[in-house]
Amino acid sequence: MDDYHHIWLKWAKTLHRWGVAHLGYHLLSELGGMNLVLAQFIYLLEPLFYSQPAGQALSALCALLEEEVHREQFLTLLKEQGSVVS
């Protein structure tokens, strides 16, 4: 998580600012096996993004989708940001 924590924190703040954190939380937690399929699709698209920031963001997204531990860590971060922002 340390590699992607700064990216996930930024995403959590953005989702709360846009008012869609609740929706994002439920989508991420309820997709189940589709998370892996979505991650593989993103890996196919990754070569199209040559910039370093976009590549890091895609890697962070794939980590969320592939690893349940990372997904739970992000969901926890999303909840924590909600309590801080609210």
Buried (B, 14 or more C-beta within 10 A) or exposed (E): EEEBEEBBBEBBBEBBEEEEBEEBBEEBBEBEEEBEEBBEEBBEEBEEBEEEEEEBBBBBBBBBBBBEEBBEBBBEBBEEBBEEEE
